[in-house]
Amino acid sequence: MKPEYDLTKMKSRPNPYAKKLKQQVNLSLGVEVIEYFEKKSTRKRNFVSTIN
């Protein structure tokens, strides 16, 4: 490997797998499930991150 590479000479291209990395999913959750994750999360409105 070279110690340094000149990135200005490289040709950029979009990642062909970018669309496969994440896919949006919608779920209907009951009130009990939402309350459970609200109690489990560290911040009040950050329970969505806990679910993910």
Secondary structure, DSSP 8 states (H G I E B T S, - for coil): --S---GGGS-----TTHHHH---------HHHHHHHHHHSSSTT-HHHHH-
